[in-house]
Amino acid sequence: MDDTAGLEGVSTDLEDAFGAAASFLASAVVAKDGRFDDKLKLQFYGLYKQATAGKCTSGKPAFWDMAGRAKWDAWAALGDLGKDDAMQRYVELLSSVAPGWDAGTSGSKPGKSRGGGGAMGPVFSSLAAGEEAEASGEGDDPGRARSLHELAGEGDLEAVAAALEAGADVNGRDESGCTPLHFAADRGAAEVAAALLAAGADVDAADVDGQTPLHYAAVTEHRELYELLVGAGADVSIRDSAGATAAEGAPAAWGLGVPCI
């Protein structure tokens, strides 16, 4: 069966079952049903995204976005799983956690297209609300001034320059010991990183885990940023608390090898 056929037009039996399951789960989560803990909700989230959007192709959220990274991991872990298979797994998982959930659902089901609303649009809003709010900016306080760390992570060069000119601490630390340069390295914001370095950023600043901006650039696979930091004098021999150098965390395809001690 074509993975996308049901979602575009008249729904299939599988799509109907999937839509009904998603609707049931949304109601259960709103009602704080104790059977669905955070780990389970992440599994359902990943399967729902795979079933409706297909394979995860978006970039991994920044390291400070713990919730976003957990959701991304749950989705990305499904790899090339087909949409139909994802729907089937979703329904089967729900049946294993809440047997009999579908009793009395043989009539009109929320997974069916009815014009105007589209297929399965809002049925998972209770679990997807956080993601949608992040994407739309609804969760932001418009009156709150963003920190230099945030601006660096967003790659906003103009705002970073203005903040530095206003006296923002280029080597300020957050609760994890990260500096703005760590944030820029994590997101691959090369222009911002260059501006921070020009303003006196410590290229070898280590966070609470002993990781430098170079470690962050390597782990997040931002080669341009990695080379920028090395060119700025980053110490490639620094090991984090786990004993790893930045090069050891970089993709093998970079061909960096393991530095000698």
CORVEN-V174063 format. One record per backbone hydrogen bond with DSSP energy under -1.0 kcal/mol. CO is the residue of the C=O (numbers start at 1). NH is the residue of the N-H. Records with the same first field share a line. If there is no record, write none. Layout:
CO=NH ; NH
This chain:
4=8
5=9
12=16
13=17
14=18
15=19
16=20
17=21
18=22
19=23
20=24
21=25
22=26
23=27
24=28
25=29
26=30
27=31
28=33
29=32
33=36
37=41
38=42
39=43
40=44
41=45
42=46
43=47
44=48
45=49
46=50
47=51
48=52
49=53
62=65
64=66
65=69
66=70
67=71
68=72
69=73
70=74
71=75
72=76
73=77
75=78
76=79
78=81
82=86
83=87
84=88
85=89
86=90
87=91
88=92
89=93
90=94
91=95
92=96
93=97
94=98
98=101
100=103
102=105
109=112
115=117
122=125
124=127 ; 128
125=129
128=132
129=133
130=134
131=135
132=136
133=137 ; 138
137=140
141=144
147=151
148=152
149=153
150=154
151=156
155=157
156=160
157=161
158=162
159=163
160=164
161=165
162=166
163=168
164=167
169=172
174=177
176=208
178=174
179=183
180=184
181=185
182=186
183=187
184=189
188=190
189=193
190=194
191=195
192=196
193=197
194=198
195=199
196=201
197=200
202=205
207=210
209=241
211=207
212=216
213=217
214=218
215=219
216=220
217=222
218=221
222=226
223=227
224=228
225=229
226=230
227=231
228=232
229=234
230=233
235=238
240=243
244=240
246=249
251=254
252=255
